[in-house]
Amino acid sequence: MRLYDGQPFTPTVSTFNFATGGASRPDQPGSGKLDQPTVEKWFKVEDFVPVPTGSFRFGTAGRNVLSGPALKQVDMSLMKNFALSERQKVQFRFEVFNAPNIANFFLPVANVDVANAASISRARAGREIQLALKYLF
């Protein structure tokens, strides 16, 4: 069993240029956290404002100020050994990964100046079942 709290991440700006006075991190006038985040909107994009070009300063958003979705995974296996001789065995294995088939999502889009900001578009693999036969000697 694996249970993890959300992975921290940093909101960023995708269209910055250090040479013209832009910043890779936005200003953060609000907390950015939502009470009920969804995969369509994981954090408040409006709480992160890109630093104006030509200001030659860093944004006020800190590093890792937001947390991504939690990870919950239960893996199970059943094994049975069959003796062929005193030194040889065959093992039958039945393994299930992510047995309850819980949706575990990746981090949301951290760039606050793009159309799909704060959305999650990818998930980890669902339930996987495998059978195996192992020869032990």
MDTraj code that builds the backbone (N, CA, C; nanometers):
import mdtraj as md
import numpy as np

residues = "MET ARG LEU TYR ASP GLY GLN PRO PHE THR PRO THR VAL SER THR PHE ASN PHE ALA THR GLY GLY ALA SER ARG PRO ASP GLN PRO GLY SER GLY LYS LEU ASP GLN PRO THR VAL GLU LYS TRP PHE LYS VAL GLU ASP PHE VAL PRO VAL PRO THR GLY SER PHE ARG PHE GLY THR ALA GLY ARG ASN VAL LEU SER GLY PRO ALA LEU LYS GLN VAL ASP MET SER LEU MET LYS ASN PHE ALA LEU SER GLU ARG GLN LYS VAL GLN PHE ARG PHE GLU VAL PHE ASN ALA PRO ASN ILE ALA ASN PHE PHE LEU PRO VAL ALA ASN VAL ASP VAL ALA ASN ALA ALA SER ILE SER ARG ALA ARG ALA GLY ARG GLU ILE GLN LEU ALA LEU LYS TYR LEU PHE".split()
xyz = np.array([
    [0.0841, -0.1169, 0.0000],
    [0.0000, 0.0000, 0.0000],
    [0.0889, 0.1235, 0.0000],
    [0.0536, 0.2198, -0.0836],
    [0.1250, 0.3484, -0.0869],
    [0.0229, 0.4601, -0.0720],
    [0.0459, 0.5458, 0.0259],
    [-0.0389, 0.6628, 0.0486],
    [0.0511, 0.7840, 0.0592],
    [0.0356, 0.8774, -0.0343],
    [0.1168, 0.9989, -0.0343],
    [0.0259, 1.1206, -0.0360],
    [0.0684, 1.2214, 0.0364],
    [0.0011, 1.3503, 0.0287],
    [0.0384, 1.4122, -0.1057],
    [-0.0248, 1.5212, -0.1425],
    [0.0031, 1.5841, -0.2711],
    [0.1461, 1.6333, -0.2845],
    [0.2042, 1.6156, -0.4021],
    [0.3401, 1.6618, -0.4301],
    [0.3397, 1.8134, -0.4468],
    [0.4304, 1.8852, -0.3812],
    [0.4344, 2.0304, -0.3967],
    [0.4837, 2.0707, -0.5360],
    [0.4335, 2.1841, -0.5843],
    [0.4799, 2.2379, -0.7123],
    [0.4739, 2.3895, -0.7093],
    [0.5431, 2.4507, -0.8046],
    [0.5575, 2.5965, -0.8114],
    [0.4847, 2.6512, -0.9332],
    [0.3972, 2.7506, -0.9151],
    [0.3364, 2.8155, -1.0320],
    [0.4428, 2.8939, -1.1090],
    [0.4340, 2.8888, -1.2417],
    [0.5341, 2.9537, -1.3255],
    [0.4677, 3.0333, -1.4374],
    [0.5511, 3.1091, -1.5075],
    [0.5078, 3.1854, -1.6245],
    [0.5837, 3.1285, -1.7441],
    [0.5121, 3.0945, -1.8499],
    [0.5783, 3.0303, -1.9641],
    [0.6393, 3.1308, -2.0615],
    [0.5864, 3.2516, -2.0666],
    [0.6318, 3.3492, -2.1670],
    [0.7153, 3.4608, -2.1050],
    [0.8166, 3.4238, -2.0282],
    [0.9016, 3.5270, -1.9675],
    [1.0328, 3.5358, -2.0433],
    [1.0995, 3.6499, -2.0280],
    [1.2303, 3.6707, -2.0875],
    [1.3113, 3.7521, -1.9877],
    [1.4147, 3.6908, -1.9294],
    [1.4967, 3.7612, -1.8302],
    [1.5619, 3.8860, -1.8886],
    [1.5973, 3.8813, -2.0160],
    [1.6672, 3.9935, -2.0788],
    [1.5808, 4.1186, -2.0859],
    [1.4485, 4.1015, -2.0941],
    [1.3592, 4.2180, -2.1013],
    [1.2952, 4.2513, -1.9666],
    [1.3421, 4.1892, -1.8595],
    [1.2925, 4.2212, -1.7262],
    [1.1763, 4.1369, -1.6809],
    [1.1524, 4.0234, -1.7428],
    [1.0447, 3.9337, -1.7008],
    [1.0893, 3.8418, -1.5886],
    [0.9950, 3.7681, -1.5325],
    [1.0255, 3.6765, -1.4230],
    [0.9596, 3.5419, -1.4494],
    [1.0253, 3.4355, -1.4057],
    [0.9716, 3.3007, -1.4276],
    [0.8613, 3.2665, -1.3287],
    [0.8569, 3.3350, -1.2161],
    [0.7496, 3.3144, -1.1190],
    [0.6587, 3.4366, -1.1174],
    [0.5288, 3.4163, -1.1031],
    [0.4354, 3.5288, -1.1007],
    [0.4279, 3.5939, -0.9633],
    [0.3584, 3.7076, -0.9581],
    [0.3219, 3.7666, -0.8292],
    [0.2049, 3.6866, -0.7734],
    [0.1958, 3.6797, -0.6398],
    [0.0912, 3.6015, -0.5765],
    [0.0139, 3.6866, -0.4762],
    [-0.0937, 3.7543, -0.5216],
    [-0.1725, 3.8348, -0.4287],
    [-0.2644, 3.7529, -0.3386],
    [-0.2981, 3.6287, -0.3773],
    [-0.3863, 3.5433, -0.2969],
    [-0.3197, 3.4108, -0.2646],
    [-0.3930, 3.3229, -0.1980],
    [-0.3353, 3.1930, -0.1586],
    [-0.3245, 3.0960, -0.2750],
    [-0.4166, 3.1053, -0.3717],
    [-0.4162, 3.0153, -0.4856],
    [-0.4841, 2.8827, -0.4606],
    [-0.5225, 2.8559, -0.3365],
    [-0.5815, 2.7269, -0.3030],
    [-0.7333, 2.7295, -0.3188],
    [-0.7870, 2.6193, -0.3690],
    [-0.9316, 2.6012, -0.3809],
    [-0.9799, 2.5060, -0.2721],
    [-1.1023, 2.5288, -0.2223],
    [-1.1586, 2.4396, -0.1214],
    [-1.1915, 2.3028, -0.1808],
    [-1.2453, 2.3009, -0.3012],
    [-1.2825, 2.1770, -0.3696],
    [-1.2168, 2.1734, -0.5076],
    [-1.0874, 2.1400, -0.5150],
    [-1.0219, 2.1378, -0.6462],
    [-1.0746, 2.0218, -0.7326],
    [-1.0781, 2.0451, -0.8633],
    [-1.1195, 1.9433, -0.9597],
    [-1.0091, 1.9292, -1.0638],
    [-1.0215, 1.8286, -1.1508],
    [-0.9198, 1.8121, -1.2545],
    [-0.9273, 1.9245, -1.3576],
    [-1.0423, 1.9897, -1.3704],
    [-1.0548, 2.1035, -1.4627],
    [-0.9889, 2.2290, -1.4067],
    [-0.9912, 2.2445, -1.2732],
    [-0.9313, 2.3620, -1.2093],
    [-0.8776, 2.3215, -1.0729],
    [-0.7457, 2.3003, -1.0625],
    [-0.6844, 2.2519, -0.9397],
    [-0.6471, 2.3657, -0.8443],
    [-0.6195, 2.4850, -0.8975],
    [-0.5869, 2.6002, -0.8134],
    [-0.6424, 2.7267, -0.8782],
    [-0.6472, 2.8359, -0.8008],
    [-0.6989, 2.9637, -0.8509],
    [-0.5935, 3.0326, -0.9360],
    [-0.6132, 3.0311, -1.0643],
    [-0.5183, 3.0945, -1.1570],
    [-0.5183, 3.2459, -1.1364],
    [-0.6340, 3.3017, -1.1021],
    [-0.6441, 3.4469, -1.0852],
    [-0.5624, 3.4988, -0.9664],
    [-0.5165, 3.4111, -0.8777],
    [-0.4309, 3.4515, -0.7658],
    [-0.2831, 3.4588, -0.8042],
    [-0.2521, 3.4361, -0.9318],
    [-0.1138, 3.4424, -0.9795],
    [-0.1085, 3.5315, -1.1024],
    [-0.0401, 3.6457, -1.0896],
    [-0.0342, 3.7467, -1.1951],
    [0.1087, 3.7552, -1.2484],
    [0.1291, 3.7390, -1.3797],
    [0.2653, 3.7510, -1.4341],
    [0.3261, 3.8884, -1.4046],
    [0.4554, 3.8904, -1.3765],
    [0.5277, 4.0156, -1.3503],
    [0.5345, 4.0931, -1.4813],
    [0.5033, 4.2230, -1.4796],
    [0.5090, 4.3013, -1.6039],
    [0.6502, 4.3031, -1.6635],
    [0.6570, 4.2936, -1.7954],
    [0.7857, 4.2987, -1.8645],
    [0.8501, 4.4352, -1.8405],
    [0.9784, 4.4340, -1.8141],
    [1.0516, 4.5581, -1.7903],
    [1.0617, 4.5960, -1.6445],
    [1.0029, 4.5199, -1.5538],
    [1.0093, 4.5551, -1.4116],
    [1.1390, 4.5080, -1.3451],
    [1.2101, 4.4141, -1.4069],
    [1.3381, 4.3643, -1.3571],
    [1.3334, 4.3272, -1.2088],
    [1.2362, 4.2433, -1.1735],
    [1.2257, 4.1924, -1.0368],
    [1.1674, 4.0518, -1.0408],
    [1.1828, 3.9805, -0.9327],
    [1.1271, 3.8463, -0.9227],
    [0.9812, 3.8555, -0.8822],
    [0.9036, 3.7527, -0.9153],
    [0.7652, 3.7456, -0.8701],
    [0.7597, 3.7098, -0.7233],
    [0.6478, 3.7384, -0.6592],
    [0.6344, 3.7142, -0.5152],
    [0.5894, 3.5727, -0.4814],
    [0.5539, 3.4921, -0.5818],
    [0.5135, 3.3535, -0.5562],
    [0.6339, 3.2728, -0.5106],
    [0.6182, 3.2038, -0.4009],
    [0.7274, 3.1239, -0.3463],
    [0.7433, 2.9904, -0.4174],
    [0.8441, 2.9204, -0.3796],
    [0.8707, 2.7881, -0.4360],
    [0.7824, 2.6858, -0.3651],
    [0.7186, 2.5972, -0.4425],
    [0.6356, 2.4885, -0.3896],
    [0.5227, 2.5373, -0.2979],
    [0.4522, 2.6410, -0.3402],
    [0.3435, 2.6961, -0.2585],
    [0.2113, 2.6220, -0.2778],
    [0.2033, 2.5353, -0.3771],
    [0.0808, 2.4589, -0.4028],
    [0.1100, 2.3096, -0.3942],
    [0.0051, 2.2313, -0.3696],
    [0.0191, 2.0859, -0.3632],
    [-0.0682, 2.0200, -0.4675],
    [-0.0157, 1.9174, -0.5297],
    [-0.0891, 1.8415, -0.6300],
    [-0.1790, 1.7371, -0.5670],
    [-0.2393, 1.6529, -0.6496],
    [-0.3280, 1.5494, -0.5982],
    [-0.2545, 1.4408, -0.5191],
    [-0.3259, 1.3815, -0.4261],
    [-0.2695, 1.2731, -0.3448],
    [-0.2596, 1.1444, -0.4273],
    [-0.1776, 1.0519, -0.3809],
    [-0.1614, 0.9223, -0.4466],
    [-0.2033, 0.8140, -0.3486],
    [-0.2941, 0.7280, -0.3917],
    [-0.3391, 0.6141, -0.3112],
    [-0.3332, 0.4907, -0.3997],
    [-0.2515, 0.3926, -0.3609],
    [-0.2379, 0.2725, -0.4420],
    [-0.2252, 0.1505, -0.3521],
    [-0.3016, 0.0458, -0.3841],
    [-0.2971, -0.0805, -0.3122],
    [-0.2620, -0.1894, -0.4135],
    [-0.1514, -0.2591, -0.3895],
    [-0.1085, -0.3696, -0.4747],
    [-0.1257, -0.4993, -0.3958],
    [-0.1703, -0.6042, -0.4634],
    [-0.1931, -0.7326, -0.3974],
    [-0.1368, -0.8449, -0.4836],
    [-0.0956, -0.9546, -0.4176],
    [-0.0490, -1.0702, -0.4930],
    [-0.0810, -1.1981, -0.4165],
    [-0.1064, -1.3018, -0.4935],
    [-0.1267, -1.4363, -0.4401],
    [-0.0266, -1.5272, -0.5101],
    [0.0403, -1.6150, -0.4311],
    [0.1393, -1.7053, -0.4876],
    [0.1167, -1.8450, -0.4330],
    [0.1404, -1.9423, -0.5179],
    [0.1308, -2.0823, -0.4770],
    [0.2493, -2.1563, -0.5365],
    [0.3239, -2.2280, -0.4504],
    [0.4384, -2.3076, -0.4937],
    [0.3957, -2.4527, -0.5130],
    [0.4389, -2.5100, -0.6225],
    [0.4148, -2.6514, -0.6519],
    [0.5510, -2.7200, -0.6631],
    [0.5744, -2.8224, -0.5804],
    [0.7027, -2.8933, -0.5819],
    [0.7065, -2.9908, -0.6986],
    [0.8121, -2.9813, -0.7793],
    [0.8346, -3.0763, -0.8880],
    [0.9284, -3.1876, -0.8424],
    [1.0251, -3.1493, -0.7619],
    [1.1184, -3.2434, -0.7008],
    [1.1670, -3.1780, -0.5722],
    [1.2693, -3.2384, -0.5121],
    [1.3195, -3.1830, -0.3867],
    [1.3795, -3.0436, -0.4042],
    [1.4378, -3.0161, -0.5201],
    [1.5062, -2.8887, -0.5427],
    [1.4372, -2.8003, -0.6455],
    [1.3373, -2.8491, -0.7128],
    [1.2725, -2.7726, -0.8187],
    [1.1272, -2.7446, -0.7830],
    [1.0859, -2.6211, -0.8120],
    [0.9484, -2.5786, -0.7849],
    [0.8976, -2.4944, -0.8999],
    [0.7697, -2.4885, -0.9110],
    [0.7036, -2.3959, -1.0023],
    [0.6135, -2.3084, -0.9162],
    [0.6213, -2.1815, -0.9384],
    [0.5405, -2.0870, -0.8605],
    [0.4404, -2.0197, -0.9533],
    [0.3138, -2.0258, -0.9155],
    [0.2082, -1.9562, -0.9882],
    [0.1814, -1.8262, -0.9137],
    [0.1777, -1.7151, -0.9869],
    [0.1579, -1.5832, -0.9246],
    [0.0402, -1.5115, -0.9897],
    [-0.0410, -1.4515, -0.9066],
    [-0.1517, -1.3669, -0.9511],
    [-0.1311, -1.2326, -0.8830],
    [-0.1074, -1.1263, -0.9607],
    [-0.0746, -0.9951, -0.9040],
    [-0.1696, -0.8890, -0.9584],
    [-0.2118, -0.8010, -0.8705],
    [-0.3009, -0.6906, -0.9075],
    [-0.2366, -0.5616, -0.8574],
    [-0.2150, -0.4683, -0.9491],
    [-0.1594, -0.3379, -0.9150],
    [-0.2721, -0.2358, -0.9212],
    [-0.2799, -0.1483, -0.8213],
    [-0.3896, -0.0523, -0.8063],
    [-0.5230, -0.1283, -0.8011],
    [-0.5306, -0.2220, -0.7083],
    [-0.6460, -0.3128, -0.6971],
    [-0.7810, -0.2417, -0.6882],
    [-0.7972, -0.1372, -0.6077],
    [-0.9292, -0.0718, -0.6039],
    [-0.9565, 0.0199, -0.7230],
    [-0.8604, 0.0303, -0.8157],
    [-0.8731, 0.1121, -0.9374],
    [-0.9022, 0.2588, -0.9062],
    [-0.8224, 0.3150, -0.8182],
    [-0.8353, 0.4553, -0.7787],
    [-0.7669, 0.5426, -0.8840],
    [-0.8308, 0.6517, -0.9228],
    [-0.7713, 0.7456, -1.0186],
    [-0.6622, 0.8260, -0.9483],
    [-0.5378, 0.8110, -0.9915],
    [-0.4242, 0.8847, -0.9373],
    [-0.3729, 0.9772, -1.0466],
    [-0.3890, 1.1068, -1.0246],
    [-0.3574, 1.2058, -1.1266],
    [-0.2166, 1.2613, -1.1107],
    [-0.1590, 1.3060, -1.2234],
    [-0.0311, 1.3756, -1.2225],
    [-0.0535, 1.5206, -1.1796],
    [0.0533, 1.6002, -1.1774],
    [0.0436, 1.7410, -1.1381],
    [-0.0332, 1.8220, -1.2430],
    [-0.0978, 1.9296, -1.2009],
    [-0.1663, 2.0160, -1.2983],
    [-0.0669, 2.1011, -1.3764],
    [-0.1171, 2.1657, -1.4814],
    [-0.0358, 2.2582, -1.5596],
    [-0.0020, 2.3768, -1.4697],
    [0.1265, 2.3983, -1.4452],
    [0.1699, 2.5016, -1.3505],
    [0.1858, 2.6390, -1.4142],
    [0.1900, 2.6478, -1.5465],
    [0.2016, 2.7774, -1.6138],
    [0.0701, 2.8528, -1.6007],
    [0.0745, 2.9709, -1.5414],
    [-0.0482, 3.0457, -1.5140],
    [-0.0924, 3.1333, -1.6306],
    [-0.0118, 3.1421, -1.7353],
    [-0.0454, 3.2298, -1.8478],
    [-0.0816, 3.1524, -1.9748],
    [-0.1280, 3.0294, -1.9593],
    [-0.1717, 2.9493, -2.0741],
    [-0.3197, 2.9164, -2.0582],
    [-0.3826, 2.8765, -2.1692],
    [-0.5279, 2.8518, -2.1686],
    [-0.5687, 2.7369, -2.0759],
    [-0.4873, 2.6320, -2.0664],
    [-0.5246, 2.5175, -1.9832],
    [-0.4581, 2.5205, -1.8455],
    [-0.4279, 2.6386, -1.7939],
    [-0.3648, 2.6537, -1.6630],
    [-0.4502, 2.5885, -1.5549],
    [-0.3847, 2.5236, -1.4602],
    [-0.4458, 2.4602, -1.3429],
    [-0.5255, 2.3350, -1.3753],
    [-0.5218, 2.2880, -1.4990],
    [-0.5967, 2.1664, -1.5330],
    [-0.5047, 2.0449, -1.5301],
    [-0.5643, 1.9299, -1.5058],
    [-0.4904, 1.8041, -1.5036],
    [-0.5382, 1.7212, -1.6216],
    [-0.4459, 1.6792, -1.7054],
    [-0.4847, 1.6064, -1.8256],
    [-0.4324, 1.4630, -1.8300],
    [-0.3538, 1.4225, -1.7309],
    [-0.2977, 1.2878, -1.7329],
    [-0.3172, 1.2193, -1.5983],
    [-0.3323, 1.0876, -1.6037],
    [-0.3456, 1.0070, -1.4825],
    [-0.2525, 0.8873, -1.4917],
    [-0.2176, 0.8340, -1.3766],
    [-0.1369, 0.7128, -1.3738],
    [-0.2211, 0.5947, -1.4185],
    [-0.1580, 0.4822, -1.4405],
    [-0.2280, 0.3637, -1.4905],
    [-0.3373, 0.3187, -1.3940],
    [-0.4440, 0.2680, -1.4499],
    [-0.5519, 0.2110, -1.3698],
    [-0.5131, 0.0716, -1.3218],
    [-0.6134, -0.0076, -1.2878],
    [-0.5878, -0.1426, -1.2389],
    [-0.5167, -0.2256, -1.3455],
    [-0.4131, -0.2972, -1.3033],
    [-0.3399, -0.3878, -1.3916],
    [-0.3340, -0.5244, -1.3246],
    [-0.3657, -0.6276, -1.4008],
    [-0.3642, -0.7642, -1.3490],
    [-0.2655, -0.8448, -1.4326],
    [-0.1839, -0.9248, -1.3634],
    [-0.0903, -1.0099, -1.4376],
    [-0.0832, -1.1469, -1.3733],
    [-0.0660, -1.2454, -1.4578],
    [-0.0458, -1.3833, -1.4170],
    [0.0959, -1.4219, -1.4563],
    [0.1612, -1.5011, -1.3723],
    [0.2984, -1.5409, -1.4024],
    [0.3220, -1.6831, -1.3547],
    [0.4125, -1.7498, -1.4224],
    [0.4572, -1.8825, -1.3856],
    [0.6095, -1.8745, -1.3732],
    [0.6608, -1.9087, -1.2557],
    [0.8035, -1.8924, -1.2276],
    [0.8641, -2.0300, -1.1942],
    [0.9739, -2.0610, -1.2576],
    [1.0445, -2.1867, -1.2327],
    [1.1592, -2.1599, -1.1370],
    [1.1607, -2.2275, -1.0232],
    [1.2644, -2.2113, -0.9218],
    [1.3475, -2.3384, -0.9155],
    [1.4801, -2.3233, -0.9235],
    [1.5692, -2.4403, -0.9182],
    [1.6902, -2.4122, -0.8336],
])
top = md.Topology()
chain = top.add_chain()
for i, resn in enumerate(residues, 1):
    res = top.add_residue(resn, chain, resSeq=i)
    for name in ("N", "CA", "C"):
        top.add_atom(name, md.element.get_by_symbol(name[0]), res)
traj = md.Trajectory(xyz[None], top)
